[in-house]
């Protein structure tokens, strides 16, 4: 009875984690940022972005104008940033200051896929553990779970490092 209860709890937790990872992977989309804008709309969006006055809030909370598009771009929401990056790809108007944002986008996509794989391996290890009974396969299943958790920790640490580096490079 205790084993069945543990299996049920384990399955519930893992499927919730897998569901979260699948949603994250679906939000990430493809390797290239996606937009619903056409090429003409992208031209307008990029021209507007390049020609509008760029205001950011300084440390005192006052809005000040900046000439650096990278600093202004970093203040945009994820959707706005993805639209601008996707439009730059579609129109071929990629600027050098956009490169760090593309690299971060690609790394976050890879981290999302890695997390999904780690969670799926964790599920496999859990099923191996339950099915293995009191044999050597149960030890192998414990190792699978242990390595999957280690992989998940590595992915989470990588995500933290990427966000710190992104903050340092893009602002």
C-alpha positions in Angstrom: 0.0 0.0 0.0 2.8 2.4 0.9 4.5 1.6 -2.4 1.4 2.4 -4.4 0.8 5.6 -2.5 4.4 6.7 -3.1 4.1 5.8 -6.8 0.9 7.8 -7.1 2.5 10.8 -5.4 5.6 10.5 -7.5 3.6 10.2 -10.7 1.5 13.3 -9.8 4.5 15.4 -9.1 6.4 14.3 -12.2 3.5 14.8 -14.5 3.0 18.3 -13.1 6.6 19.0 -13.8 6.5 17.5 -17.3 3.4 19.5 -18.0 5.2 22.7 -17.0 8.2 21.8 -19.1 6.0 21.0 -22.1 4.3 24.3 -21.8 7.8 26.0 -21.5 9.0 24.2 -24.6 5.9 25.2 -26.5 6.3 28.8 -25.5 9.9 28.7 -26.7 8.6 27.6 -30.2 11.4 27.2 -32.6 15.1 27.9 -32.8 14.3 31.2 -34.5 12.0 33.7 -32.7 8.5 33.7 -34.2 6.2 36.5 -35.1 2.8 36.9 -36.6 3.9 40.0 -38.5 4.2 39.9 -42.3 7.4 41.2 -44.0 5.8 44.7 -44.6 4.6 44.8 -40.9 8.1 43.8 -39.9 9.7 46.6 -41.9 7.3 49.1 -40.2 8.0 47.6 -36.7 11.8 47.8 -37.2 11.7 51.3 -38.6 9.5 52.4 -35.7 11.9 50.8 -33.2 15.0 52.4 -34.8 13.4 55.9 -35.2 11.5 56.3 -32.0 12.9 58.1 -29.0 14.3 55.6 -26.5 13.5 56.3 -22.9 14.5 54.2 -20.0 14.1 54.7 -16.2 17.3 55.6 -14.4 18.2 54.5 -10.8 16.1 57.4 -9.4 13.0 56.3 -11.4 13.1 59.3 -13.8 12.8 58.6 -17.5 15.9 59.6 -19.5 16.6 59.3 -23.2 19.2 56.8 -24.3 20.9 56.5 -27.7 21.9 52.8 -27.1 19.3 50.5 -28.7 20.6 47.6 -26.8 19.7 49.2 -23.5 16.3 50.2 -24.7 15.7 46.8 -26.2 16.4 45.1 -22.9 13.5 47.0 -21.3 11.0 45.5 -23.7 8.8 42.5 -22.9 9.7 39.0 -24.1 7.0 39.2 -26.8 8.2 42.6 -28.1 11.8 41.4 -28.1 10.9 38.2 -29.9 8.9 40.1 -32.5 11.8 42.5 -33.1 14.3 39.7 -33.4 12.0 37.7 -35.7 11.4 40.7 -37.9 15.1 41.4 -38.1 15.6 37.8 -39.4 12.6 38.1 -41.8 13.7 41.4 -43.3 17.5 40.8 -43.1 18.0 43.9 -40.9 20.0 42.1 -38.2 22.2 44.5 -36.2 25.3 43.6 -34.3 23.8 44.6 -31.0 21.1 42.0 -31.5 23.6 39.1 -31.5 23.7 38.6 -27.6 19.9 38.5 -27.6 19.9 35.8 -30.3 22.5 33.8 -28.4 20.5 34.0 -25.2 17.3 33.0 -27.1 19.0 29.9 -28.5 20.5 28.9 -25.2 17.2 29.2 -23.4 15.6 27.1 -26.1 18.3 24.4 -25.5 17.9 24.6 -21.7 14.1 24.1 -22.1 14.7 21.0 -24.2 17.3 19.7 -21.8 14.9 20.2 -18.8 12.2 18.3 -20.7 14.6 15.4 -21.4 15.7 15.3 -17.7 12.2 15.1 -16.5 11.3 12.4 -19.0 14.3 10.4 -17.8 13.1 10.9 -14.2 9.7 9.5 -15.1 11.4 6.5 -16.8 13.6 5.9 -13.7 10.5 6.1 -11.5 8.7 3.4 -13.5 11.9 1.3 -13.5 12.0 1.6 -9.7 8.4 0.5 -9.3 8.6 -2.4 -11.8 12.1 -3.5 -10.6 10.9 -4.8 -7.3 13.6 -6.0 -5.0 16.1 -6.9 -7.7 19.3 -5.3 -9.1 17.1 -3.4 -11.5 15.9 -1.4 -8.6 19.4 -0.1 -7.9 19.8 0.7 -11.6 16.5 2.6 -11.4 17.7 4.5 -8.3 20.8 5.5 -10.3 18.7 6.6 -13.2 16.6 8.8 -10.9 19.7 10.2 -9.2 21.3 11.1 -12.5 18.1 12.6 -13.9 17.8 14.8 -10.8 21.5 15.8 -11.1 20.8 16.7 -14.8 17.8 18.8 -13.8 19.9 20.6 -11.2 22.6 21.2 -13.9 19.9 22.6 -16.3 18.5 24.9 -13.6 22.0 26.2 -12.7 22.7 26.7 -16.4 19.5 28.7 -16.7 20.6 30.9 -13.7 24.0 31.4 -15.2 22.6 32.3 -18.7 20.2 34.9 -17.1 23.1 36.4 -15.2 25.3 36.6 -18.2 22.4 37.9 -20.3 21.9 40.7 -17.8 25.6 41.5 -17.8 25.9 41.5 -21.7 22.7 43.2 -22.6 22.6 46.1 -20.2 
